[in-house]
Amino acid sequence: MRSAKRFVALLAVSCACFLFGTPNLHATSYTFVGAWEVDQGPYWASDPSAYTGQEAAALLFGGNAGEYVTSTVDNNPTDINFESWVSTWGGACGGSFPCGTIVADNSVISTGGLYLSLGDQSAFVSDWARGSQYTNYAFEATAATPEPSTYLMLGAGVLFLAVVVSRNRKLANFSLGM
């Protein structure tokens, strides 16, 4: 019975080494790719498309919207707030001009995908949000690569588990008289 408790304890330690030593494969790092001011988009009277911050980034820098995150803060990846400046058709600041609103970087309000009606929003249109204070910063998201030390910890945990299992088998065989 004492051997079984020791085995369970060693197995728990090995599992901890395995679990905490493995990388989070879903972790993401971000690379700054560029910035734009909301009013650099098409003039609003032409019924342009309404863009989320992510869609505007993909339009301007290539790729798919899901590859990007945006920020209203600056070009430093540690400051990303996952938000975008947008212009709202008809304004959203009680008539004061210029006027921009901060929304989630995947948010858009539109009429059939267009910046067409009162209340529609776009992160890339020349309308109410005018000037450099309404700058969106785009970052490309990439999966993080694990460090070599992570693999070393993983290997040590697996090796430890193998030694424990092998040793307990020998002890079990010895006590059974084999």
SULBEL-V194200 format. One record per residue. N is the residue number from 0. RES is the residue in one letter. PHI is phi in whole degrees, -180 to 180 (999 if undefined). Layout:
# SULBEL-V194200
n,res,phi
N,RES,PHI
N,RES,PHI
This chain:
# SULBEL-V194200
n,res,phi
0,M,999
1,R,-63
2,S,-65
3,A,-65
4,K,-64
5,R,-64
6,F,-62
7,V,-63
8,A,-64
9,L,-68
10,L,-63
11,A,-63
12,V,-64
13,S,-63
14,C,-63
15,A,-63
16,C,-60
17,F,-67
18,L,-68
19,F,-84
20,G,-94
21,T,-91
22,P,-74
23,N,-83
24,L,-68
25,H,-95
26,A,-63
27,T,-129
28,S,-117
29,Y,-126
30,T,-120
31,F,-66
32,V,-117
33,G,161
34,A,-140
35,W,-152
36,E,-92
37,V,-52
38,D,-75
39,Q,-80
40,G,-78
41,P,-65
42,Y,-64
43,W,-62
44,A,-69
45,S,-90
46,D,53
47,P,-74
48,S,-66
49,A,-97
50,Y,-119
51,T,-74
52,G,-60
53,Q,-67
54,E,-67
55,A,-64
56,A,-61
57,A,-65
58,L,-62
59,L,-80
60,F,-116
61,G,90
62,G,93
63,N,-109
64,A,-57
65,G,-66
66,E,-84
67,Y,-122
68,V,-129
69,T,-128
70,S,-144
71,T,-102
72,V,-87
73,D,-168
74,N,-92
75,N,-89
76,P,-59
77,T,-77
78,D,-103
79,I,-60
80,N,-111
81,F,57
82,E,-132
83,S,-138
84,W,-79
85,V,-134
86,S,-101
87,T,-111
88,W,-60
89,G,93
90,G,78
91,A,-139
92,C,-121
93,G,66
94,G,92
95,S,-76
96,F,-130
97,P,-75
98,C,-150
99,G,-130
100,T,-127
101,I,-95
102,V,-134
103,A,-59
104,D,-68
105,N,-111
106,S,-97
107,V,-154
108,I,-120
109,S,-149
110,T,-109
111,G,61
112,G,84
113,L,-113
114,Y,-89
115,L,-127
116,S,-126
117,L,-51
118,G,96
119,D,-63
120,Q,-127
121,S,-153
122,A,-88
123,F,-150
124,V,-159
125,S,-90
126,D,-151
127,W,-73
128,A,-83
129,R,-120
130,G,116
131,S,-69
132,Q,-68
133,Y,-107
134,T,-96
135,N,-104
136,Y,-111
137,A,-105
138,F,-131
139,E,-88
140,A,-91
141,T,-133
142,A,-66
143,A,-71
144,T,-98
145,P,-67
146,E,-82
147,P,-58
148,S,-64
149,T,-65
150,Y,-66
151,L,-62
152,M,-65
153,L,-62
154,G,-62
155,A,-63
156,G,-64
157,V,-68
158,L,-62
159,F,-61
160,L,-63
161,A,-63
162,V,-64
163,V,-63
164,V,-63
165,S,-62
166,R,-65
167,N,-67
168,R,-65
169,K,-63
170,L,-64
171,A,-65
172,N,-66
173,F,-66
174,S,-71
175,L,-85
176,G,82
177,M,-95
